[in-house]
């Protein structure tokens, strides 16, 4: 079966791995890993989130500097995380809220070590906050906490554009989480999947993205808004195998290969079944509890972005729902499209990733495809758009990215990180994705949980 845990997502986010041999094999990554490769990135680099000198946009893939043996990536609004094989984490990009976890609020153009994190198996990057899962089940959060997104009480204050917020510049353990197997970080909320198939959520709940179980309020400007300062169980969910947190909505994949959605549905990103009245605005459609997305069957992976969502189906097709023209359907007229539809022109897809208003898909033949907004070069085409979008620099249908053979993809708000496939010296290259071979003298069974990070 194909890896069902979508990134760390993102915004979630967004990491998936190419499997061995077929698009539906279960990948297990760790010290058995014998295939890796360079980390590359493209898109917005205004805060150094691509690991090179800050610049407005980089429309072609470039190498990320100063990284070791990377087994997972997570991309947020304008910061990045990498999980190394030794269980430590590197971070780079914006750090106004301490989201890099190095004990400072200094932004970094090159990767730095996240302080105090060891034996980590999963990572997630959200909007100015970050999450990590330790092998023993402890979840850590750091960064901004104005809406409870760190999931615990924070000791620090951070100034962002002249406003002071509560934050943590170092990773803090989040109480109330146990037997966690996966994480996802949204715009300002977090999700955690438990071993029993239930889901915990915390953070911003103005659109119901945490669910009705959230009963707290958080101060924003001069008002109080709905939030959950600590993890709560999402009511009505069970048998969940994967999670994805978008900007203001949430998705869950269940064992019957269907998709549940809750949170903001103003653009149709939560599907046709979401028709509640929103908490923050009475004229905004939401789902305050998980609802089944109609028309989706045989799902094996999910991805949640800013105003749209993707689903990977078992036969290798991709479904999309949310805001056009972000769905890859060729329609330039902006409108909500809550009905799940097949994205034309894509076959044998194996990896899906979603950013704020764009999508990335890899296929079994090594191809990489993208569509959506390209104002920051996040589609990786290296060209200007000629499509008839009402928004500048927008591609309406999937087109090839200037790279290939990616084994991992993470989509941030307006940028992409990826690992290219390379075989280590002395080991065979199957040409089929990840290759597994036991490492001599190493019995550690570290399993990287693929995650998806995100943005607002």
N, C-alpha and C positions, 0 to 999 in steps of 0.2 A: 504493500500500500504506500502511496505517496506520503511524504512528510506532511502532516496535517497542521503543524504549528507554524502559523504565519509570522515570521519575524518576531521578532524582535529581531512589521513593525515593524508600522506605522506604519505620527504620525508618524503602526504601527507600526511599528511599527511596526521595519518590514524585512524580515530575513527568512528566506527559504533556501534549501539546498538542493542541488541537482542530485538525483539518486543514482545508484549504480544500476546499469543495465536496462532499466525501464523507467517509465515516468511514474510508476506506482510502487516502487520499492521503499521500504522504511530505511532511512539513513540514520546511522548512529555514529557520532563524531567524537573523537577523543584521541587517546594515545594510539589507537589503531590507525589514525589518519595518516595516509601516505601520499595524498595529493593535496597540494595547496598552491598558492600562487600570489602574485603581487596584488596589493590593494590599489584600486584606481578610483577616481571620482570625477564628476563633472557637474556643471550647473552653477548655482549661486555660491560665491566664495567671499561675500562681503565681510565675514567675521573669521575667515581662515578655516572654515569648516571642512574644506577639502585637504587640509594639511599642507598647503602651500601658501606663499605670500598672498595676503588678502587682495581681491580684485572683484569687480562687479559681477562678471560672468565668465565661465570657462565652458565653451560649447563642445569641446572635444575631451575625451577621457585623458586624465593625467595621473601619474603615480602619486600616491600619498606617501610622504616622507617619514622616515624614522619609526617604522613599525617592525615588530618581530614576527613570530609565527602566529598569524591571526586565524582564529576558527569561527568568529562571529563578528558581525558589525551591527550597529544601531545608529540611526540618523534622526535628529530632532529638528527643531525649527532652524537653528543655525549652530548646532554643536553636534559632535560625533563621538561615538564610543567604539572601541575594539576590544574583544575578548581574546586574550592570548592563550596559547596551549597550556601554559603553566598556571592558569587560573587567575591571573591578574588582569587588570583592565587599564586601558589607555584612553585618554580623552583629549579633544582639541576643539577649537572654535570659540564661540561666545561663552563668557563666564560671568556676566553681570550678576547673576543670581546664585553663583557658586555651583552651577550645574556640571562643571568639570570635576568637582570633588577633590581638588588638590589643596584645599585650605585657604584659597585666595578668591578674589573676584577679578583676577587679571585674565583677559582673553588670551588664547594661545594659538599661534599659527602652526605649531608643531606639537605632536602628541606628548602628553605628560602622564605620569602614573596617577591613577585615582588612589587616594590615600587609604591605607588600611584594608584594602580588599584582597583577599586570597581565597583560593579554592572556589572561585565563581564558575557557575555553569550556564548562566543566562544573563542577558543585559537588555535594557530598553531605554530609549531616549524619547522624551516628550517635549512639550513646550517649556523650555527653561527648567526642566527637572529631569532626573535620571533615576533608574531602578536597576538593581542587580540581585540575583538569586545565588546564594551560597549552596554548596552541595548538601549541607546539613539542614536545608529548608529555610534558613533565615533570609528574609528579604530586606534589602537596604534601599533607602531613598535619600536623595539630596537635591539641593537646588531651591527654587522658589516654592513658597508654601502659602501664598495668599488665598488659595482656594482649597487648601488641605491636600494638595497633590503629593507632598512628601509622605503623607500618611501617619505622621506623628508630630509631637510638639518639637519645634525647632528653636535653637539657641541664638541664632544670628540675625542681623539686619542687613539688608542689601538695598542699595539705591539704584533704581532703574529709571532712567530718563527723569530724574529729579524726584521720584516718588519712592518712599522707603517701604519695603515689604519684609515680612518674616521669611527667613530662609535658613538653609544649612549649607555651609561650604565644605562639609565633610559628610561622608555616608553615615546614616543613622539606621539602626534596626527598627523595622516597623512591627509593632506589637499586634497580636490578633491574627497573624497569618501563620498557618502551619500546613504541612504536607503539600507545599506548592510545587507545581511541575512546570509552569510557564508564566510569563509576564508579558504585558503589553502596556505601552504608555501613549496616552492621547494628548490632545491639546492641553488640558489641565486636569486630567483624571487618569487613574491607573486601574488596571485589571490584573487579577491573579487567578490562575486555574488551579484548583485543588485536585489531589489524587483521586478523590471520589467523584469527580466530574461536576462539582459545583464551582461557582465563580464568586470571587470577592471583588469589591470595587470601592473606590474612594476618590475624593477630590470634587471638582466642579460638578454640580448637578442642576444647573440652570435649565438644561434641556432634557433632563431625565436620564442622562447618560450613565449615572451611577445606579439609578432605579429608585423606586418608591421607598426602599428601605432606608434611604438617606434622610436624616431628620435634623441635621445641623444647619446653621447659617454662618456665612463668612462675610466680613466687611469688605466691600469693594466701593471705593470712592466714599460717598456719603450714605450708601445704602447697605442693606444686608441681603445676601443672595443665598440660594439653596446650595448646599454642599455637604460633603461628609468628611470630617476631619480625620476619621479613622476608618479602616476597612469594615464593610458590611457585606453580608451575603446577598447576592442578587436573587430576589424571590422569583420562583417559577422556572428556574433553570436546573437541568440535570442531564447526565450523560454527555457532558461537553468534552470535546477532544481538542479544541483550539479556540483561541480568543484573538480579537483584533480591536484596538481602540483607535477611533478616528479623532478628528478635531473636536466634535461635539456629539458623536454617536458611538455605539459599541456593537460589535458582532460576536456571535458564538457559533461554532460548528458543532453539531451534535453527532452522536454515534450512528444515527440513521441517515447521515449524509445530507441533512437539511441545515438551514441557516436561521438563527434567531437574531433579531435586531432590536435595539432600543436606543432612545435618545432623540436627537434632532432629526426631523424629516422634512424640513422646509424645502429642501432641494430634491427630495426623494431618495436620499442616501440610506434610509432605513427600510426602504421597500414599501410595497403597497399596503401592508397590514398595519402600518403605524399611523393612527388617526386620532390620537389623544390631543387635548389642548395643552400647550407647552406651559411650563412653570414660569419662564421668564417673560414670555409675550403671548397674549391670548390669541394673536393672529398667526401663530406659528404651529405647524403640525409637528407632533412628537409621538414617541411611544414611551410611556412612563413605566412600562414593564415589557419584558421580552415577548416579541411576537414572531411567528414564523413568516419568513419571506416567501410569498407565493411564487410558484413557477421555478423553484430551485430544487433539483433532485440530483443525487449522485455527486454532491460537493465533496471535495477533498482538501480544499484550502480556501482561506478568506483573506481579504485585505480591505482595510477601511482608511479613507483619506479625508480630505477636507469636506467636500460636498458630493462624493460618489464612493461607490464600493465595487469591488471585484470578487468573483467567485471562480475558482478553478474546478472544473468538472472532471470526473473520472476518465472520460474518453479523451481528455486533452483540450476541450473547448473552454472558452472563458466567457462568463456572463458579467454584465455590468448593469448597475442601476444608480440613479442619482441625477446630477445636473448635466444637461447637454450644454455645450459641445464636448464634455469631458469623457464621454462614453465610447468614443471611437466608432461612432455610427455614421459619420459623414454629415451630420446635421449641424449647421452653423447657427441655428436659432436657439438662443438661450432659453431653457425651460426645464422644469422638474420632470424627471422621467422615472417614476418609482417602480415601474414594471421591469423585472429582470429580463434582459435580452442578450442573445449571443453576439459577441464582438466579431464582426466579419473579418475574414482573411487570416485568422489565427488557427493553427492546427498543431496538435501534439505539444501544447504548452506544458511547462513543468514548473515554472516559477512565476509568481505574480507579486508586484509591489506597487504601492500607491502613495503619491505625495499629495500636496495640497490640491492641485488641479491637473495632475498628469499621472500616467500609468506606465509601468515597465513590465514586459513579459519576456521570458526566455522560452525557447522551444528546444525540442529534443535534438535537433540538428545543430545546436550551438548558436542559433540566431538570437538576436536581442532586438525587441520591437518596442516602440514608445509612441505615445500620442498625448495630446492635451496642450496645456499652456507651455510655451517655450521661451518666455521673456527673459529668463536667466540662463538659458542654454541647458536646462535640465533634461531635455530629450536626447542630448548627446548627438544631434545631427551635424553640428558644426555649420549649419546653414540658416538663412533667414526663411521664414514661412511664406508660402504663396497661397495658402488655403484661405477661403473667403470667410474667415472668422470675424465677428464683430469685435473681438478682443485681439490686439496686436500679438503677433508671434504665436499662433495657435495652429496645431495640426489636428485635423478632424478624424483621420483614420490612422491605424498603425503603420509605421514606417521604420526601416532598419536604423539601429543605432550604430555609431562608428566603433564597435567593439564586438567581441564574440566569445563564446566558451566561458561563460560566467558560472561559478559554482555557488555564489552567494550574492544577493542583491539587497540593499537597504535604501529605501526612498525617504528622504527628509522632506521638509516643507517645499523647497525649490532646488534640491540637489540630490545626487545619487552617489552611493558608495557601493563598490562591488569587489569581489575576489575573482581573479581570472584563474582558470585551471592550468596548473603546471605540475608535472610529476617530479618528485624529489629524485636526486641522483641515485642510480642503482636499483630503482624500482620500476616495474612495468607500467605503461600507460595504456589503459583499456580503451581510452577514447570515449568512455561512457559516463563520465562525471567523477564522483568521488570514488576512490579506490581504497580498499581497506586491507591493511596488513599489520599483524601484531608487531609492536616495537620490541626488539630484543631487550631483555632486562628491565622492562617496564610493565608492571602488572596493574597500574592504576587504570580504572575503567571510567575515566571522566566522560560524561555524556553532555554535549552541548545541546541545550534546548533552543531551537531556532525561535527567534522572536521578531517582533516588528515594532519599531519605534516611531515616534512621530512629532508633532508640530501644532501651533495654531495659526 
